[in-house]
Amino acid sequence: MNCVVIIGRLTKDPELRYIPTTGNPVSTFTVAVNRQFKNKEGNYEADFIQVQAWGKQAENCANYLQKGQQVGVKGRIQTRSYEDKEGSKRYITEIISENVEFLGKPAGEGINGSQPDQEAPQYEPIGNFDDSDMPF
């Protein structure tokens, strides 16, 4: 079984390109995922995970995601290799996404793109609601 789910923030804007032979869109981006424990200095570390999205999902990622935005990615891990300019073999491990969820605004932005120090809008309750007859 090869299934992975991560939640983290984009380290930069996604890059979109089209495969020359087929014209299929592919978007690549890196997600920083915090580890659950602190290091010796008492700080949390992060893993930087490469992600590929294909098709319409790739175009949506390129059009609507930006650096710092929180995303959830579900997919599979894939490893591939290539030779660099010096002839050395290089390996890449990445997630091939099945689903990318846009979870929030980029880091530092508040509600509806407002600055973090601004108050959230207040909403009035709708009518008089009596929940005493609710079964739970």
TILUM-639068 format. One record per atom (N, C-alpha, C, O, CB): residue number from 0; residue in three letters; atom name; x, y, z. Coordinates in steps of 0.2 Angstrom, whole numbers. Glycine has a CB too. Example, Ala and Ser with C-alpha at 12.3 -4.5 7.8 and 13.67 -1.06 7.14 Angstrom:
BEGIN
SITE resi resn name x y z
SITE 0 ALA N 66 -28 39
SITE 0 ALA CA 62 -22 39
SITE 0 ALA C 66 -16 39
SITE 0 ALA O 71 -17 42
SITE 0 ALA CB 57 -22 45
SITE 1 SER N 64 -11 35
SITE 1 SER CA 68 -5 36
SITE 1 SER C 64 0 39
SITE 1 SER O 67 6 40
SITE 1 SER CB 70 -3 29
REM end
This chain:
BEGIN
SITE resi resn name x y z
SITE 0 MET N 4 -6 0
SITE 0 MET CA 0 0 0
SITE 0 MET C 5 6 0
SITE 0 MET O 9 6 4
SITE 0 MET CB -5 0 6
SITE 1 ASN N 3 11 -4
SITE 1 ASN CA 7 17 -5
SITE 1 ASN C 2 23 -4
SITE 1 ASN O -1 25 -9
SITE 1 ASN CB 11 17 -11
SITE 2 CYS N 1 26 2
SITE 2 CYS CA -3 31 3
SITE 2 CYS C 0 36 8
SITE 2 CYS O 2 34 13
SITE 2 CYS CB -10 29 5
SITE 3 VAL N 0 42 7
SITE 3 VAL CA 2 47 11
SITE 3 VAL C -2 53 11
SITE 3 VAL O -5 55 6
SITE 3 VAL CB 9 49 9
SITE 4 VAL N -3 56 17
SITE 4 VAL CA -7 62 18
SITE 4 VAL C -2 67 22
SITE 4 VAL O 0 65 28
SITE 4 VAL CB -13 61 22
SITE 5 ILE N -2 73 20
SITE 5 ILE CA 2 78 24
SITE 5 ILE C -2 85 24
SITE 5 ILE O -6 86 20
SITE 5 ILE CB 9 79 20
SITE 6 ILE N 0 89 29
SITE 6 ILE CA -3 96 29
SITE 6 ILE C 3 100 31
SITE 6 ILE O 7 99 36
SITE 6 ILE CB -8 96 35
SITE 7 GLY N 4 106 27
SITE 7 GLY CA 9 110 28
SITE 7 GLY C 8 117 25
SITE 7 GLY O 3 118 22
SITE 7 GLY CB 16 107 27
SITE 8 ARG N 14 120 24
SITE 8 ARG CA 13 127 20
SITE 8 ARG C 18 127 15
SITE 8 ARG O 24 124 15
SITE 8 ARG CB 15 133 25
SITE 9 LEU N 16 130 9
SITE 9 LEU CA 20 131 3
SITE 9 LEU C 26 135 5
SITE 9 LEU O 26 140 8
SITE 9 LEU CB 16 133 -3
SITE 10 THR N 32 133 2
SITE 10 THR CA 38 137 3
SITE 10 THR C 39 142 -2
SITE 10 THR O 43 147 -1
SITE 10 THR CB 44 132 3
SITE 11 LYS N 36 141 -8
SITE 11 LYS CA 36 146 -13
SITE 11 LYS C 30 145 -18
SITE 11 LYS O 26 140 -17
SITE 11 LYS CB 42 146 -18
SITE 12 ASP N 28 149 -22
SITE 12 ASP CA 23 148 -27
SITE 12 ASP C 24 142 -31
SITE 12 ASP O 29 141 -33
SITE 12 ASP CB 22 155 -31
SITE 13 PRO N 18 138 -33
SITE 13 PRO CA 19 133 -37
SITE 13 PRO C 21 135 -44
SITE 13 PRO O 20 140 -47
SITE 13 PRO CB 12 129 -38
SITE 14 GLU N 25 130 -47
SITE 14 GLU CA 27 131 -54
SITE 14 GLU C 23 126 -59
SITE 14 GLU O 23 121 -58
SITE 14 GLU CB 35 129 -55
SITE 15 LEU N 21 129 -64
SITE 15 LEU CA 16 126 -69
SITE 15 LEU C 20 125 -75
SITE 15 LEU O 23 130 -78
SITE 15 LEU CB 10 129 -70
SITE 16 ARG N 20 119 -78
SITE 16 ARG CA 23 118 -85
SITE 16 ARG C 19 113 -88
SITE 16 ARG O 15 110 -85
SITE 16 ARG CB 31 116 -84
SITE 17 TYR N 20 112 -95
SITE 17 TYR CA 16 108 -99
SITE 17 TYR C 21 103 -102
SITE 17 TYR O 26 105 -105
SITE 17 TYR CB 12 111 -105
SITE 18 ILE N 19 96 -102
SITE 18 ILE CA 24 91 -105
SITE 18 ILE C 24 92 -113
SITE 18 ILE O 18 92 -116
SITE 18 ILE CB 21 84 -103
SITE 19 PRO N 29 93 -116
SITE 19 PRO CA 30 95 -123
SITE 19 PRO C 26 89 -127
SITE 19 PRO O 23 91 -132
SITE 19 PRO CB 37 95 -125
SITE 20 THR N 27 83 -126
SITE 20 THR CA 24 78 -130
SITE 20 THR C 17 77 -130
SITE 20 THR O 14 75 -135
SITE 20 THR CB 28 71 -129
SITE 21 THR N 14 78 -124
SITE 21 THR CA 7 77 -123
SITE 21 THR C 3 83 -121
SITE 21 THR O -3 83 -123
SITE 21 THR CB 6 72 -117
SITE 22 GLY N 6 88 -119
SITE 22 GLY CA 3 95 -117
SITE 22 GLY C -1 94 -111
SITE 22 GLY O -4 99 -109
SITE 22 GLY CB -3 96 -123
SITE 23 ASN N 0 89 -107
SITE 23 ASN CA -3 88 -100
SITE 23 ASN C 1 93 -95
SITE 23 ASN O 7 94 -95
SITE 23 ASN CB -2 81 -97
SITE 24 PRO N -3 97 -91
SITE 24 PRO CA -1 101 -86
SITE 24 PRO C 2 98 -80
SITE 24 PRO O -1 93 -78
SITE 24 PRO CB -6 107 -84
SITE 25 VAL N 7 100 -77
SITE 25 VAL CA 10 97 -71
SITE 25 VAL C 13 103 -67
SITE 25 VAL O 16 108 -69
SITE 25 VAL CB 16 92 -72
SITE 26 SER N 11 103 -61
SITE 26 SER CA 13 108 -56
SITE 26 SER C 17 105 -51
SITE 26 SER O 15 100 -48
SITE 26 SER CB 6 112 -53
SITE 27 THR N 22 109 -49
SITE 27 THR CA 27 106 -44
SITE 27 THR C 27 112 -38
SITE 27 THR O 28 118 -40
SITE 27 THR CB 34 104 -46
SITE 28 PHE N 27 109 -32
SITE 28 PHE CA 28 114 -26
SITE 28 PHE C 31 110 -20
SITE 28 PHE O 31 104 -20
SITE 28 PHE CB 22 117 -25
SITE 29 THR N 34 114 -16
SITE 29 THR CA 36 111 -10
SITE 29 THR C 32 113 -4
SITE 29 THR O 30 118 -3
SITE 29 THR CB 44 113 -9
SITE 30 VAL N 31 108 1
SITE 30 VAL CA 27 109 7
SITE 30 VAL C 31 108 13
SITE 30 VAL O 34 103 14
SITE 30 VAL CB 21 104 7
SITE 31 ALA N 31 113 17
SITE 31 ALA CA 35 112 24
SITE 31 ALA C 30 109 29
SITE 31 ALA O 25 112 30
SITE 31 ALA CB 38 119 26
SITE 32 VAL N 32 103 31
SITE 32 VAL CA 28 100 36
SITE 32 VAL C 32 100 43
SITE 32 VAL O 37 97 43
SITE 32 VAL CB 26 93 34
SITE 33 ASN N 29 103 48
SITE 33 ASN CA 32 103 55
SITE 33 ASN C 32 96 58
SITE 33 ASN O 28 92 57
SITE 33 ASN CB 28 107 59
SITE 34 ARG N 38 94 61
SITE 34 ARG CA 38 88 65
SITE 34 ARG C 35 89 71
SITE 34 ARG O 34 95 74
SITE 34 ARG CB 46 86 66
SITE 35 GLN N 33 83 75
SITE 35 GLN CA 29 83 81
SITE 35 GLN C 33 84 87
SITE 35 GLN O 31 84 93
SITE 35 GLN CB 25 77 81
SITE 36 PHE N 40 85 86
SITE 36 PHE CA 44 85 92
SITE 36 PHE C 49 91 91
SITE 36 PHE O 50 93 86
SITE 36 PHE CB 48 78 94
SITE 37 LYS N 52 93 97
SITE 37 LYS CA 57 98 97
SITE 37 LYS C 64 95 97
SITE 37 LYS O 65 90 99
SITE 37 LYS CB 56 103 103
SITE 38 ASN N 69 99 94
SITE 38 ASN CA 76 97 93
SITE 38 ASN C 79 99 100
SITE 38 ASN O 76 101 105
SITE 38 ASN CB 79 100 87
SITE 39 LYS N 86 98 100
SITE 39 LYS CA 90 99 107
SITE 39 LYS C 89 106 109
SITE 39 LYS O 90 108 115
SITE 39 LYS CB 97 97 106
SITE 40 GLU N 88 111 104
SITE 40 GLU CA 88 118 106
SITE 40 GLU C 81 120 108
SITE 40 GLU O 80 126 109
SITE 40 GLU CB 90 122 100
SITE 41 GLY N 76 116 107
SITE 41 GLY CA 69 117 109
SITE 41 GLY C 65 120 104
SITE 41 GLY O 60 123 105
SITE 41 GLY CB 69 122 115
SITE 42 ASN N 67 119 98
SITE 42 ASN CA 63 122 92
SITE 42 ASN C 61 116 88
SITE 42 ASN O 63 110 88
SITE 42 ASN CB 68 126 87
SITE 43 TYR N 55 117 85
SITE 43 TYR CA 52 112 80
SITE 43 TYR C 56 113 73
SITE 43 TYR O 57 118 71
SITE 43 TYR CB 44 114 79
SITE 44 GLU N 57 107 70
SITE 44 GLU CA 60 107 64
SITE 44 GLU C 55 105 59
SITE 44 GLU O 49 103 61
SITE 44 GLU CB 66 102 63
SITE 45 ALA N 56 106 52
SITE 45 ALA CA 51 104 47
SITE 45 ALA C 55 100 42
SITE 45 ALA O 61 100 41
SITE 45 ALA CB 48 111 44
SITE 46 ASP N 51 96 38
SITE 46 ASP CA 53 92 32
SITE 46 ASP C 50 96 26
SITE 46 ASP O 44 98 26
SITE 46 ASP CB 50 85 33
SITE 47 PHE N 54 96 21
SITE 47 PHE CA 52 100 15
SITE 47 PHE C 51 94 10
SITE 47 PHE O 55 91 7
SITE 47 PHE CB 57 105 13
SITE 48 ILE N 44 94 8
SITE 48 ILE CA 42 88 4
SITE 48 ILE C 40 91 -3
SITE 48 ILE O 36 95 -4
SITE 48 ILE CB 36 84 7
SITE 49 GLN N 43 88 -8
SITE 49 GLN CA 41 89 -15
SITE 49 GLN C 34 86 -17
SITE 49 GLN O 33 80 -15
SITE 49 GLN CB 47 87 -20
SITE 50 VAL N 30 90 -21
SITE 50 VAL CA 24 87 -23
SITE 50 VAL C 23 89 -30
SITE 50 VAL O 25 94 -33
SITE 50 VAL CB 18 91 -19
SITE 51 GLN N 20 84 -34
SITE 51 GLN CA 18 85 -41
SITE 51 GLN C 10 84 -41
SITE 51 GLN O 7 80 -39
SITE 51 GLN CB 21 80 -45
SITE 52 ALA N 7 89 -45
SITE 52 ALA CA 0 89 -46
SITE 52 ALA C -1 88 -54
SITE 52 ALA O 3 92 -57
SITE 52 ALA CB -4 94 -43
SITE 53 TRP N -6 85 -56
SITE 53 TRP CA -7 84 -64
SITE 53 TRP C -14 86 -66
SITE 53 TRP O -18 86 -62
SITE 53 TRP CB -5 77 -66
SITE 54 GLY N -14 88 -72
SITE 54 GLY CA -21 89 -75
SITE 54 GLY C -24 96 -73
SITE 54 GLY O -20 101 -71
SITE 54 GLY CB -25 84 -74
SITE 55 LYS N -30 96 -72
SITE 55 LYS CA -34 102 -70
SITE 55 LYS C -32 104 -63
SITE 55 LYS O -31 110 -61
SITE 55 LYS CB -41 101 -70
SITE 56 GLN N -30 99 -59
SITE 56 GLN CA -28 100 -52
SITE 56 GLN C -21 104 -52
SITE 56 GLN O -20 109 -48
SITE 56 GLN CB -27 94 -48
SITE 57 ALA N -17 103 -57
SITE 57 ALA CA -11 106 -57
SITE 57 ALA C -12 114 -59
SITE 57 ALA O -9 118 -56
SITE 57 ALA CB -6 103 -63
SITE 58 GLU N -17 115 -64
SITE 58 GLU CA -18 122 -66
SITE 58 GLU C -21 126 -60
SITE 58 GLU O -20 131 -59
SITE 58 GLU CB -23 122 -72
SITE 59 ASN N -26 122 -56
SITE 59 ASN CA -29 125 -50
SITE 59 ASN C -24 127 -45
SITE 59 ASN O -24 133 -42
SITE 59 ASN CB -34 121 -47
SITE 60 CYS N -19 123 -44
SITE 60 CYS CA -14 124 -39
SITE 60 CYS C -9 130 -41
SITE 60 CYS O -8 135 -37
SITE 60 CYS CB -9 118 -38
SITE 61 ALA N -8 130 -47
SITE 61 ALA CA -4 136 -50
SITE 61 ALA C -7 143 -50
SITE 61 ALA O -4 148 -48
SITE 61 ALA CB -1 134 -57
SITE 62 ASN N -14 142 -51
SITE 62 ASN CA -18 148 -51
SITE 62 ASN C -20 151 -44
SITE 62 ASN O -21 157 -43
SITE 62 ASN CB -24 147 -55
SITE 63 TYR N -21 147 -39
SITE 63 TYR CA -24 149 -33
SITE 63 TYR C -20 148 -27
SITE 63 TYR O -22 150 -22
SITE 63 TYR CB -30 145 -32
SITE 64 LEU N -14 144 -27
SITE 64 LEU CA -10 143 -21
SITE 64 LEU C -4 148 -22
SITE 64 LEU O -2 150 -27
SITE 64 LEU CB -7 136 -21
SITE 65 GLN N -2 150 -16
SITE 65 GLN CA 4 155 -16
SITE 65 GLN C 8 153 -10
SITE 65 GLN O 6 150 -5
SITE 65 GLN CB 2 162 -16
SITE 66 LYS N 14 156 -10
SITE 66 LYS CA 19 155 -4
SITE 66 LYS C 16 156 2
SITE 66 LYS O 13 161 3
SITE 66 LYS CB 25 159 -5
SITE 67 GLY N 17 152 7
SITE 67 GLY CA 14 152 14
SITE 67 GLY C 8 150 15
SITE 67 GLY O 5 149 21
SITE 67 GLY CB 14 160 16
SITE 68 GLN N 4 148 10
SITE 68 GLN CA -3 145 11
SITE 68 GLN C -3 138 13
SITE 68 GLN O 2 134 11
SITE 68 GLN CB -7 146 4
SITE 69 GLN N -7 137 18
SITE 69 GLN CA -8 130 21
SITE 69 GLN C -12 125 16
SITE 69 GLN O -17 127 13
SITE 69 GLN CB -11 130 28
SITE 70 VAL N -9 119 15
SITE 70 VAL CA -12 114 10
SITE 70 VAL C -12 107 14
SITE 70 VAL O -8 106 18
SITE 70 VAL CB -9 114 3
SITE 71 GLY N -17 103 12
SITE 71 GLY CA -17 96 13
SITE 71 GLY C -16 93 7
SITE 71 GLY O -19 94 2
SITE 71 GLY CB -24 94 17
SITE 72 VAL N -12 88 7
SITE 72 VAL CA -10 84 1
SITE 72 VAL C -11 76 2
SITE 72 VAL O -9 74 7
SITE 72 VAL CB -3 85 -2
SITE 73 LYS N -15 73 -2
SITE 73 LYS CA -16 66 -2
SITE 73 LYS C -13 63 -8
SITE 73 LYS O -15 65 -14
SITE 73 LYS CB -23 63 0
SITE 74 GLY N -9 58 -8
SITE 74 GLY CA -6 55 -14
SITE 74 GLY C -2 49 -12
SITE 74 GLY O -3 45 -7
SITE 74 GLY CB -2 60 -18
SITE 75 ARG N 3 47 -17
SITE 75 ARG CA 7 42 -16
SITE 75 ARG C 14 44 -17
SITE 75 ARG O 16 49 -20
SITE 75 ARG CB 6 36 -21
SITE 76 ILE N 19 41 -14
SITE 76 ILE CA 26 42 -14
SITE 76 ILE C 29 39 -20
SITE 76 ILE O 28 33 -22
SITE 76 ILE CB 30 40 -8
SITE 77 GLN N 33 43 -24
SITE 77 GLN CA 36 40 -30
SITE 77 GLN C 44 42 -29
SITE 77 GLN O 45 48 -27
SITE 77 GLN CB 33 43 -36
SITE 78 THR N 48 38 -31
SITE 78 THR CA 55 39 -32
SITE 78 THR C 58 38 -39
SITE 78 THR O 56 33 -42
SITE 78 THR CB 59 34 -27
SITE 79 ARG N 62 43 -41
SITE 79 ARG CA 64 42 -48
SITE 79 ARG C 72 45 -48
SITE 79 ARG O 74 48 -43
SITE 79 ARG CB 60 47 -53
SITE 80 SER N 75 44 -53
SITE 80 SER CA 82 45 -53
SITE 80 SER C 84 49 -60
SITE 80 SER O 80 48 -65
SITE 80 SER CB 87 39 -52
SITE 81 TYR N 89 52 -60
SITE 81 TYR CA 92 55 -66
SITE 81 TYR C 99 56 -65
SITE 81 TYR O 102 56 -60
SITE 81 TYR CB 88 62 -68
SITE 82 GLU N 103 58 -71
SITE 82 GLU CA 110 59 -71
SITE 82 GLU C 111 67 -71
SITE 82 GLU O 108 70 -76
SITE 82 GLU CB 114 56 -76
SITE 83 ASP N 115 70 -67
SITE 83 ASP CA 116 77 -67
SITE 83 ASP C 121 79 -72
SITE 83 ASP O 124 74 -76
SITE 83 ASP CB 118 80 -60
SITE 84 LYS N 123 85 -73
SITE 84 LYS CA 128 87 -78
SITE 84 LYS C 135 84 -77
SITE 84 LYS O 139 83 -82
SITE 84 LYS CB 129 95 -77
SITE 85 GLU N 137 82 -71
SITE 85 GLU CA 143 79 -69
SITE 85 GLU C 143 72 -70
SITE 85 GLU O 148 68 -69
SITE 85 GLU CB 145 81 -62
SITE 86 GLY N 137 69 -72
SITE 86 GLY CA 136 62 -73
SITE 86 GLY C 135 58 -67
SITE 86 GLY O 135 52 -67
SITE 86 GLY CB 143 59 -76
SITE 87 SER N 134 61 -61
SITE 87 SER CA 132 58 -55
SITE 87 SER C 124 56 -55
SITE 87 SER O 120 60 -58
SITE 87 SER CB 134 62 -49
SITE 88 LYS N 123 50 -52
SITE 88 LYS CA 116 48 -52
SITE 88 LYS C 112 52 -46
SITE 88 LYS O 115 51 -40
SITE 88 LYS CB 115 41 -51
SITE 89 ARG N 107 55 -47
SITE 89 ARG CA 103 59 -42
SITE 89 ARG C 96 55 -41
SITE 89 ARG O 93 53 -46
SITE 89 ARG CB 102 66 -44
SITE 90 TYR N 94 55 -35
SITE 90 TYR CA 87 52 -33
SITE 90 TYR C 82 58 -31
SITE 90 TYR O 84 62 -27
SITE 90 TYR CB 88 46 -28
SITE 91 ILE N 76 57 -33
SITE 91 ILE CA 71 62 -30
SITE 91 ILE C 65 58 -28
SITE 91 ILE O 63 53 -31
SITE 91 ILE CB 69 66 -36
SITE 92 THR N 63 59 -21
SITE 92 THR CA 57 56 -18
SITE 92 THR C 52 62 -18
SITE 92 THR O 53 67 -15
SITE 92 THR CB 59 53 -11
SITE 93 GLU N 46 61 -20
SITE 93 GLU CA 41 66 -20
SITE 93 GLU C 34 63 -20
SITE 93 GLU O 33 56 -20
SITE 93 GLU CB 41 70 -27
SITE 94 ILE N 29 67 -18
SITE 94 ILE CA 22 64 -18
SITE 94 ILE C 19 66 -25
SITE 94 ILE O 19 72 -27
SITE 94 ILE CB 18 68 -12
SITE 95 ILE N 16 61 -28
SITE 95 ILE CA 11 62 -33
SITE 95 ILE C 4 63 -31
SITE 95 ILE O 1 58 -28
SITE 95 ILE CB 12 56 -39
SITE 96 SER N 1 69 -31
SITE 96 SER CA -5 70 -28
SITE 96 SER C -11 67 -31
SITE 96 SER O -11 67 -37
SITE 96 SER CB -6 78 -27
SITE 97 GLU N -16 65 -27
SITE 97 GLU CA -22 63 -29
SITE 97 GLU C -27 68 -28
SITE 97 GLU O -32 69 -32
SITE 97 GLU CB -25 56 -26
SITE 98 ASN N -26 72 -22
SITE 98 ASN CA -30 77 -20
SITE 98 ASN C -26 83 -17
SITE 98 ASN O -22 81 -12
SITE 98 ASN CB -36 74 -16
SITE 99 VAL N -27 89 -18
SITE 99 VAL CA -24 94 -15
SITE 99 VAL C -30 99 -12
SITE 99 VAL O -34 101 -16
SITE 99 VAL CB -19 99 -19
SITE 100 GLU N -30 100 -5
SITE 100 GLU CA -35 104 -2
SITE 100 GLU C -32 111 0
SITE 100 GLU O -26 111 3
SITE 100 GLU CB -38 100 4
SITE 101 PHE N -35 116 -2
SITE 101 PHE CA -33 123 0
SITE 101 PHE C -36 124 7
SITE 101 PHE O -42 125 7
SITE 101 PHE CB -35 128 -6
SITE 102 LEU N -31 125 12
SITE 102 LEU CA -34 125 19
SITE 102 LEU C -34 132 22
SITE 102 LEU O -38 133 26
SITE 102 LEU CB -29 121 23
SITE 103 GLY N -30 136 19
SITE 103 GLY CA -30 143 22
SITE 103 GLY C -27 148 18
SITE 103 GLY O -24 147 13
SITE 103 GLY CB -27 142 29
SITE 104 LYS N -26 154 21
SITE 104 LYS CA -23 160 18
SITE 104 LYS C -15 159 19
SITE 104 LYS O -13 155 24
SITE 104 LYS CB -25 166 21
SITE 105 PRO N -11 162 16
SITE 105 PRO CA -4 162 17
SITE 105 PRO C -3 165 24
SITE 105 PRO O -6 169 27
SITE 105 PRO CB 0 167 12
SITE 106 ALA N 3 162 27
SITE 106 ALA CA 5 164 34
SITE 106 ALA C 5 172 34
SITE 106 ALA O 8 175 30
SITE 106 ALA CB 12 161 35
SITE 107 GLY N 3 174 40
SITE 107 GLY CA 3 182 41
SITE 107 GLY C -3 185 38
SITE 107 GLY O -4 191 40
SITE 107 GLY CB 9 184 37
SITE 108 GLU N -8 182 35
SITE 108 GLU CA -14 185 33
SITE 108 GLU C -19 183 37
SITE 108 GLU O -20 177 39
SITE 108 GLU CB -16 183 25
SITE 109 GLY N -24 188 39
SITE 109 GLY CA -30 186 43
SITE 109 GLY C -36 184 39
SITE 109 GLY O -35 182 33
SITE 109 GLY CB -31 192 47
SITE 110 ILE N -41 185 42
SITE 110 ILE CA -48 183 39
SITE 110 ILE C -49 188 33
SITE 110 ILE O -48 194 33
SITE 110 ILE CB -54 184 44
SITE 111 ASN N -51 185 27
SITE 111 ASN CA -53 188 21
SITE 111 ASN C -47 193 18
SITE 111 ASN O -48 198 16
SITE 111 ASN CB -59 192 22
SITE 112 GLY N -41 190 20
SITE 112 GLY CA -35 194 17
SITE 112 GLY C -33 200 22
SITE 112 GLY O -29 204 20
SITE 112 GLY CB -36 196 10
SITE 113 SER N -37 201 27
SITE 113 SER CA -35 207 32
SITE 113 SER C -29 206 35
SITE 113 SER O -26 200 35
SITE 113 SER CB -41 208 37
SITE 114 GLN N -26 211 38
SITE 114 GLN CA -20 210 42
SITE 114 GLN C -22 207 49
SITE 114 GLN O -27 207 51
SITE 114 GLN CB -17 217 44
SITE 115 PRO N -17 203 52
SITE 115 PRO CA -18 199 58
SITE 115 PRO C -21 203 64
SITE 115 PRO O -24 200 68
SITE 115 PRO CB -12 195 59
SITE 116 ASP N -19 210 64
SITE 116 ASP CA -21 213 70
SITE 116 ASP C -28 216 69
SITE 116 ASP O -30 219 74
SITE 116 ASP CB -16 219 71
SITE 117 GLN N -31 215 64
SITE 117 GLN CA -38 218 63
SITE 117 GLN C -43 213 66
SITE 117 GLN O -41 207 66
SITE 117 GLN CB -40 219 56
SITE 118 GLU N -48 215 69
SITE 118 GLU CA -53 211 72
SITE 118 GLU C -57 207 67
SITE 118 GLU O -58 209 61
SITE 118 GLU CB -58 215 76
SITE 119 ALA N -59 201 68
SITE 119 ALA CA -64 197 64
SITE 119 ALA C -70 200 64
SITE 119 ALA O -73 203 69
SITE 119 ALA CB -64 189 66
SITE 120 PRO N -74 200 58
SITE 120 PRO CA -81 203 58
SITE 120 PRO C -85 199 63
SITE 120 PRO O -85 193 64
SITE 120 PRO CB -83 202 51
SITE 121 GLN N -90 203 66
SITE 121 GLN CA -95 201 70
SITE 121 GLN C -102 199 66
SITE 121 GLN O -104 203 62
SITE 121 GLN CB -96 205 76
SITE 122 TYR N -105 194 68
SITE 122 TYR CA -111 192 65
SITE 122 TYR C -117 192 70
SITE 122 TYR O -116 190 75
SITE 122 TYR CB -110 185 61
SITE 123 GLU N -123 194 68
SITE 123 GLU CA -128 194 72
SITE 123 GLU C -132 187 71
SITE 123 GLU O -132 184 66
SITE 123 GLU CB -134 199 70
SITE 124 PRO N -134 184 77
SITE 124 PRO CA -138 178 76
SITE 124 PRO C -144 178 72
SITE 124 PRO O -147 184 72
SITE 124 PRO CB -139 175 83
SITE 125 ILE N -146 173 69
SITE 125 ILE CA -152 173 65
SITE 125 ILE C -158 170 69
SITE 125 ILE O -158 165 71
SITE 125 ILE CB -151 168 59
SITE 126 GLY N -163 175 71
SITE 126 GLY CA -169 173 74
SITE 126 GLY C -167 171 81
SITE 126 GLY O -162 171 84
SITE 126 GLY CB -173 168 71
SITE 127 ASN N -173 168 85
SITE 127 ASN CA -172 165 91
SITE 127 ASN C -172 158 90
SITE 127 ASN O -177 155 88
SITE 127 ASN CB -178 168 96
SITE 128 PHE N -167 155 92
SITE 128 PHE CA -166 147 91
SITE 128 PHE C -166 144 98
SITE 128 PHE O -162 145 102
SITE 128 PHE CB -160 146 87
SITE 129 ASP N -171 140 99
SITE 129 ASP CA -171 136 105
SITE 129 ASP C -169 129 104
SITE 129 ASP O -172 125 100
SITE 129 ASP CB -179 136 108
SITE 130 ASP N -163 127 107
SITE 130 ASP CA -161 120 106
SITE 130 ASP C -162 115 111
SITE 130 ASP O -159 110 112
SITE 130 ASP CB -153 121 105
SITE 131 SER N -167 117 115
SITE 131 SER CA -169 112 121
SITE 131 SER C -173 106 118
SITE 131 SER O -173 101 122
SITE 131 SER CB -174 116 126
SITE 132 ASP N -175 106 112
SITE 132 ASP CA -179 100 110
SITE 132 ASP C -174 96 105
SITE 132 ASP O -176 91 102
SITE 132 ASP CB -185 102 106
SITE 133 MET N -167 98 105
SITE 133 MET CA -163 94 101
SITE 133 MET C -161 87 104
SITE 133 MET O -161 87 110
SITE 133 MET CB -156 98 100
SITE 134 PRO N -161 82 100
SITE 134 PRO CA -160 75 103
SITE 134 PRO C -152 74 106
SITE 134 PRO O -151 69 109
SITE 134 PRO CB -161 70 98
SITE 135 PHE N -148 79 105
SITE 135 PHE CA -141 78 107
SITE 135 PHE C -138 83 111
SITE 135 PHE O -133 83 113
SITE 135 PHE CB -136 76 101
REM end
